[in-house]
Each structure stands twice: as structure tokens, then as C-alpha cells.
């Protein structure tokens, strides 16, 4: 067994359900995690049964009653200790992320660094969970707002960021006084078990109650149990638009709250004044990084007709330099897709592009032979298309980049906004007017709008999320913490009479 797996406390068979320091006994290890890197079995995990889920939620509810009593700075101290453990195991966890998910080792390390960064952010936040004071219209009255813990937060994460997005949620939820139940993707379950193992060390060392962090595993049926549970007031779900709509309807039916981070169909506008030397590397990474499996991956390039041919030639040339192979080998740029279902979706999309009349500039295809035995390695492709084609309107989680022309700025904005998704967007320009128009209310309708950087990736200091069918959620930085708390307005009368608001008279 590989050393990094042992170092993370992973075995051949790993429990799929855990409340705090205890894992339930389970013999049905029905989830097999195979690496897309080499096709080998990494380990097995057991699905959570309804009875086990009930034990989890009861333990979480009990833990939250104790956890919410801890001062927020103390909760921040626990998150700080978790961040320190992540620093100590950054290489091992980053390697697991790379091996189980398929992204490059550098990206795996970067994902763990995101966890460390959000822990640091949350530690500072633990002393800044501020409310608001306001003046009352009534004499001898004081009004203010404060925030209280929400309770139990349910987290459903996707395979493409198997650890970071969970930590975006849980680090903030913990300092807010919430406890968390996490359902990792069934495609990357061992990353979830490893994170749980690391945090359990912190709980043990601080003699804290079980249930502050819980993990459940399984397919969508396990997620359905949690999303329908009234004892979980907030569900944070990351995944496809299809999945998000199901979660939203289920949670709304019980008047719960949802934080949704769903699909993206992200575009970059390249204007006449684009600095191509700076832009091309950002475009290539945005399109092929994580093998095109980021929600912020660059899908569409909207290029001014005056520079279209130059951009096209530069991209075709750059694509010839991409090295595809084992993501643990840092000489390679691109690793595999997550599984063969993703490969089939990639191949089907290219066929639909051709059938629609698309011009393939860089041929795709599935790679075979030595080093590609898993069957999950594909070649990044580039195609000239029309923005309104149904296949272009759809998000394909694969390294397929679409090129299209524009002449007038308003035309480019209409194309940029002309999709149902609204996550990330970017413009490459040195023209201040174009930049400001792109960032104005009449410009990009996405939750993220960048200038002279690509669509892919985000710093934890800013709130992350998108509009339209991307779900409207916000995670990570800024004031995203407020979603994990309930807001309360307080009015205090410190006088000896009882004046009513709006001057209403009521005398007995």
C-alpha cells in the first residue's frame, strides 16, 4: 500500500459512516474507489444505511448543543489546529487528491492549500462575527441585530474538488457554532475519509464531543435522506444543475435553506487590445487544467474578429505543447478524466459538435497504450462553433474549448450572457472603457467577473458563487459566513413606559 495512504489512516476497507471519533461497524464495503490515473483499486468504503444515518444525525444534534456554547474564538482555535494538521500532511493529502481524482499533483497541493487558507480566514473570522446596532424611533429603547448558529449543516460535495469545497463550508460553519454532516462524492470517497481522520485527531486532543464533524457515504439516495431531514436547516450542495434543482426543491418543500454551487459555462472575451502574450497561458490553463473538470473551467472564447486568426494560431500552437499523462509526474500538464462515463460524455460531445457543423481545430480523442491503461486519458480539443448551438449551451465537464467571433462589444456581451449558467467570466483588455462596461450592471451577469485573468480558480478572500442556474450561492470569503447563521433582531426597552412603534395608542 502506498505510503501516503497509510499516513492518512486509510486501509483496504474504510468505514463509510462516522460520528466524531467513532466509525460504525460495517462489512458491506460496496463503494470501490479506483484511481483514474492507473485504474487500480485504491480502497473500499461502505455506504451509510438509513439506520446509521439516524445515529449520525442524533449525534450531530447532541454535539451542536455543546459546540454552540463554546465562545467563537475558542471554536476558531480548533479550526486553527486543524489548519496546522493540514500543513503537516499537505503532501500526503495533495497526493491522494491527485491520485483519486486525477488532477495534477500541483493542483492537488493547491487544493489542500485552499483548505489551509480558509482555516486561516475562519480563525480571524471567529473574532469578527459582528452584528449591527441601529437607533429606535421609541425613546429609551435600543435595537440591534446579532447572529446565532444555524445548527446542523449538511454538505454535499463534488469529485472535482474533493476536499477544498468541503473545507470552505465546514471551516466557516464550525466557527459559526454549527456542526457538519458531509457526504463526499462517491467518486472520491477516500479523500473524505482522510479529511475526517485528520479532524478527528483534533477532536481527540481537545476532548470535544462527537458529531462536530460527521461523514456519510453513498450515492444520491444517501444524499436524499439528508436533504429531506428537517433537523438539517441548511444544505450546501455542489454539483450539476440537474442535481441542484432536485436538492433545491426538496429543501424548499420543508422550508429549509440551500446554498447551491452548480454548473458553469464560462467565457472569456478577447478584445482588440488584448495582451496576447499574457492571455494565452491563462486561456490554456483555464481550458485544460484539471482536464476541464472545474466548474470555473474556460468553455468559450469570444474573440474580436480583428485578432481572431492570431488567437486561433497561438492556441493551436500552445496545445501542441501540452503533455498528458500521470498527474503525479510533475512534467505533465494534464491528467485523466474522472472515469469512463466522463470519457463517453467527452466523445459524445465532440460528435455532436461535428454533427452541428463545428470546425475542429485541434482533434480530440481517447489515448491508448502504455501509461493510459485506465482508459480515462483524452486529448484537449478546440472547435469553432456558434454560441446558440444546443451543445455549446450545455456544460461538458471535459477539455473542449469553443471559439467564436464578435465585431461589436455589445455583441460580445450578449454572447457571454447568452447561456443559462452564470458562474465565472473574464475579459482580456487594456481598454478602461471596455473593462468598466464589462463590470457594470449591464455587463457580465456572472457571480465572478475577472479582468486580465482567466475564469478558472479563485482566492478564498472573495465570496465564491454564481447566478442564474449556477444556483446563487456564495461560499468562502467576504461575508459568506452569514449563510451559516440565523439572524435575530433585538429590541430592548430600558425605560418605565411602553410606547408602541408607529405612534400607535393602546391603553387599558
N, C-alpha and C positions, 0 to 999 in steps of 0.2 A: 504494500500500500504506500502511496506517495506520502512523503514526509509532511507536506503542507496539510494534507487531510488529517493525519494523526495529530498535528499540532493544534488543529481546530476542534479536536474532540470528536471527529467523525469516524464511524465504523462502517462495516459492511452493511449492517442493518441499523437504521436510526429511527427513534420514536417520532411519530408524526404529530403527537399532541403533548403539550406540556403546559403546566400551570406553575409558574415560578420555578422552584428548584426541582420539582418532581415531574417525571415523564410517566405517562400511563403505560401499563404493560400492554403490549400488542404483538401478536405473532403474524398478523396478516400484512406483510410488507408488500403492498400492492402497487406502489409507485416506484418505478425503476428510473434512475437518473443516468442517462447515457450522455457522454460528452460528444458534442458536435465536432470537436477537434479531431478525435480519432475513432469515434464510435464505440469506445469501451464503456462498460458499466462502471460508474463511479461508486454507487451505493443505492440502497433501497430505503424507502420511507413508508410508513403506514398511514393510511387515510384516517381522518378523525371520524368516529361514529357519532350519531346523534346523542347517545348516552355520554360519550366523552366530552362532546361539546357542552352539554349541560353542566358537567363538572367544571369545565373551564370557565363558563360564564359565572357560575356561582362563586368560584374562587376569585375571579376578577372583581366582581361586585364587592366582595368582602374586603379585598385588598384596597380598593379605591376609598372605602370609608376610613381606612387608616392613612393612606397616602395623602389624601386631601388635607389632613390635619397638619402635615409637615409644612413648615414655612417654605415659601417658594425658593429662597436662596439655598436651603438645605436640599431641596429637590434638584436645584442646579448643581450642587456639589456631587450628587450621584451621577448626573449626566457628565460632569467633568471627569469623573473616574472612568466612566465608560469610554469617553474620548481617549483617555490615556491608554486604556487597554487596546483600543483600535490602533493607536500609534505603534504599540508594541507588536501587533500582529498584522500590520498593514501589508507586508509582503505575502504572508500566507493567505490572508483573505483575498487580496487582489489576485493571487494566482488561482484560487478557487473560482472567483468570479469569471476570470478569463477561461478557465478550463470547462466550467459547467455551462456558461452562457455562449462563449465563443468570441468575445471581443478581445482586442489586443491586450497584452499584459499591461502596457502603459495605460490603456483605458481602464483596466481593472484596478490598477493602483489609483488612478484618478477618481474612480468611483468611491473607493474607501476614503480617499482624501476629502471627498464631499461629505462623507459621514463625520469625519473629524471636524470639518469646518462648521457643520450645522450644530455639532455638540458645543463648539466654542461659542457660536452665536446664541444658542439656548442658555448657556451658562450666564452670559451677560444679560440676556432677556429675563432671567429669573429674578433680577433686582429691578426690573422695569415694567412689570405688569400693571401699568398705570390705568387709572380711571379718569374721570373728568368732574370738575365742580362747576356749578352754574348758580346764578342768582335766582332766588324765588321772588315771585310777584307779591307774596304774602309776607308781612312783617314778622320778624323773629322766627324765620324758617330758613333752613339750609337744604340745598339739593345737591346731590352728586350721583355719579354712576360708578359702579365697580363691576369687576369680573370675577366669576366663580368657576371652579372646574366643571366641565361638562359631564364627566362620569367615565363611562367605558367607551373607548374609541375603537372602532373596527377598521382595519386596514387591509385592503386587497391590492397587491402589487403585481406588476407585470414582469416577464422574464428579461426584458431588455436592460433594465436597471434593477437587478435582483436584490440589492442591499441599500443603495443610496436613497431611493424614494421612500422606503420604509423608515429610514432614519430621519428624513425630512419631516415626516409626520410624527414619529414617536418621540424624538428629542424635544420637540415643541410641546407635544401633548403631556409628556412627563413633567416638564417644569410648570405647566399649567395646572397640574394636580390630577390629571387623568391617568388611567391605566389603559393598556392597549392589548387588543387581540389581533394577531397578524395572520393572514392567510397568504403565504408566498405563492408565486406561480408554481403550478405542478410541473412546469418545465425546468425549474431551478430550485427544487426543494432543499437541497443541501446547503445552499447559501443561507436560507432561512434558519436551518438548524444550527449552523455555525454561529450566526449572529446571536441566536438565543443562548447558546453555550457561553459566549463571551459575556453577555449581560448577566447571566446567572451568577457568574463569579463575583460581580459587583454586589448583587443582592446578598449572596452568602457572606461576603466580607463586611457588610453593613447590617446584617441581621434584619433585613427588611422583609415584609410579608410577601408570600407567594401571590402571584397574579398581577403584579405590576406590569409584567410583560408576559404575554401568553402567545403560543403559536399553535395554529391548526393547519392541517394539510389535507389536500384532496382536490377534486375537480370542482366544477361550478356548483354541484349540489351542496358541498360544504359551505361555499360562499352564500348560497341561498338561505341556509339556516341562520347565518349571522345577519344578513341584510334584513331578514324578516323579524328579527328579535327586538322587541320594544325596549329591552334593557340596554341596548346599544344606541344611544341617542345620535351618534354621528358615525357615518360610514364614509371613509375616504377610499375611493376606488380609482385605480389607474389601469387603463386598457383600451379596448376598441370602443368605437361609438356604439356598436350593437350592444356590447356588454353594459356600457354606461347607461343606456336607455332602460335596460331591464332593471339595473340597480336603482336608478332614479325613481322609477315607477313603484318599485317595491317599498322603498324607504318613504316615499311621499305618501303612500297609502296608509302608513302608520304615523304620518306627520313627523317623521324624523328628519334629520338634516343630512345632506350629501355634499361631499367635496369630490368633484369629478375632474380627472385629468385624462382626456380621451385623445382621439386621433388628431394628426396634423397633416397638412398638405402644403408644406411651406415653400414659399417662393422668395427668390432674390431678384430685385430689379437692378439691371446694369444700365446706367445712363451713359450719355455721350462722354461725360467727364470721368468715367470710371478709371481708377488707377489699377490697371490690369495686373501689374507685377505684384501688387499687394493682394488683389482679389482672388486670383486663380487658386492659390493654396487653400484659401478659406472655402471656396466653392467645391474643390475636390474633397476636402475633409468632410464638409457638410453632406456631400452626396454618398461617400463610400465609408466613412467612419462607422464603426460598429456594423459593418456590412449593410448600411442603410436601414438599420433597425432601431433608430432613435425616433421618438415622437417629434423631435425637432430636426430630423434629417432634411436636407435640401432636396425637394422633389422637382421643383420647377425653376427654370431660369427664364426671366422675361428681359430680353436683350434689345437695346436700341438698334434699329436697322443699320445705323452708320458704323457700328462696331461688331455687328453680328458675326461676320465671317472671321474676323480676327479672334473673337472669343471662342468660336467653334474650333478653329485650328489649334488654339492654345490648349483647350480642354482635351481634344483628341490626342495631342502630343503628350499631355500630362498623364492621361490614362494609360499610355503605353509604358509608363514607368512604375505603375502600381504593382507591388509584389503581394501575391496572395498565398497564404499558407498558414501553418501552425501559428496561432496568435501568441503562444508563449515564446516564440522566436522573435525577438525584437527587431530583426531585419525585415519582417513582413509588415505591410500596411493594413491588410485586410484578412480577417479570419472567416470562419464559416457562417452560414445562416444557422438558426437555432435547431432546425430539424428538417426532415424531408417534406413535411407539409408546407413549410415555408419555401422550400425549393420548388415544389409544384406550383405554388401561387406565383412565384417569380417567373417561371417558364410560361405559365398560362397568360400572365400579363404581357409578356413580350409578344406572344402570339396574337393577343388582342390588339396590341399597338400596330403590328404589321397588317392585320386584317382591316384596321381603320384607315390605313394609308400612311402610317408613320414611316419616316425615313430613318433607318437605323444607322447611326454614325459610328458607334462602337458596338460591335456584336457582343451579345451576352453568351450564355451557355453554362452548362454544368461541367465542372472539372472532374476528370477521372485520372486514375493512375496512382503512382506512389505518392504518398502524402495526402491524398484526397480520398482515402478509403471510407470515410464516414458518409460520403455521398452528399455532403452539405455545403461544399465549396462551389461558388458561382463567380462568374466574371461580371464586374460592374459594366453597365451598358448605358449608352446615350442615344436618345432618339429625338428627332424633330417632329413636333406634334402641334395640334390645335388645343387651346385651353378648354374648349367646351366639349371635347370628346368625353363620353362617359368613363372610359378607362383612366383618363387624366384626372377627372374629378374624384376618382377613388384613390384612397391611400393604399399603396402596396408597400409592405414592410420588407424592402429589398433594395439593392443598389441600382436603381433605374432612375436616370436623370432625364427630364424633359426640357427641351429647348423650344422657345417661341419668340417671335419678333414683335416689336411695337414701334410706332412712329411718334406719337404724342404722349406726354406724361399722363394725361387723364386716361388714355387707353391702357397704359401700363397699370395704373391703379385699379381700373375696372377688372383687369385680368387677375391681378394679385388678390383682390377681394372676391372674385367670382367663383368661390368654392364654399362648401358648407363648413369646412373646418376653419378654425381661427386661432391657431396656436402661435407660431413664430413667423416672422417676416424680416426682410432686410433690404436695404438699398445701398448700392455702391455708387457714390457720387462725391464730387468735390464742389458741387454747386449748392450753396447755402439755401437757396430758394427751394430747390428740389428736396433737400433734406427736411426743411421745416414743413413743406407741404406733405411729405410722407408721414411725418409725426403728428400732423394736425388731426382734428376731428374728422376731416374729410379724407384723410389718408388711410393708412393701414388699419384694418378692423381687427387686427390680431391682439392677443394679450401681450405679446412680445414684439417690439419693433426696433430693429438694430440699424445702425448706420456705419458702414465700412467695416463691419464684421459679419460673419455668416449667421445662419439661422441656428446652427447646432450648438448645444451647450448653453449653460447659464451659470452665473455666480449665485451662491446661496444668499447673498445680501439682499437681492431683489425678490419680490414675490413672483413665483413661477406659476403660469397657467394661461389658459386661452379662452376665447369667446366662441359664440355660435355653438356648433355641435362638438366643439372641444370640451364643453361642459361648464365653463365659467368658474372653475375652482381656482384657488390660489394657495400655494404651499411655500415652504421655505422661509424667505426673509421678509423684510418690511414689517407690516402689521398682520401677516398671515396667522399669527398666533391667536388672533381674536376668534377664529372659527372653532378653536378647540375649547372655548369657554362660553359660558352663558352670561349675558349682560343683565345687570339689575340696576334699576333707578331707585334711589332712596331719597325720601323727604323727611326731615326732622323738624318738629315743632318744639322750640325751646322757650316758648312764651307761656302765658297763662290763659290765653283765649284761643278760640278755634275759628279763625277766619277761613272761609272757603275760597277756592280758586274761582276766577272769573267774576268775583264780587257777588256770588250767589248768597242770598239770605235764607237761612233756615233756623227758625227759633222755636223752642218748645215752651 
